[in-house]
Amino acid sequence: MCWHMSGKYLASVSEDSARIWSASDGKCLYELCSGGNKFQSCTFHPEYVQVLVIGSFEFLEMWNPFCQSSITQSCSAHTDIITSLAGSPLDGTIASVSHDQWIKIWA
């Protein structure tokens, strides 16, 4: 689960879906089904603030629910489950960590 930098939205992931929630009324605004690659982690991109980065088995999925609600862009990232993601507001990078015992920084 993560906050959007505006404070207006929360994102959550479960194995089968990612959801964007309204922080003001708790309603689910957007939902993305995982399509079989179980979701594990998420963070909003620090530079492209409408993009939710989702960690799954081996892949990072970039999802912009605010303009294309069911289209993602995938990036091969690790050789195992991506368990945690963090964005740096200082330089716009994303850090990912996986059960493959690697921490990676993405520019």
Order of alpha helices (4+ residues) and beta strands (2+ residues): beta-beta-beta-beta-beta-beta-beta-beta-beta-beta
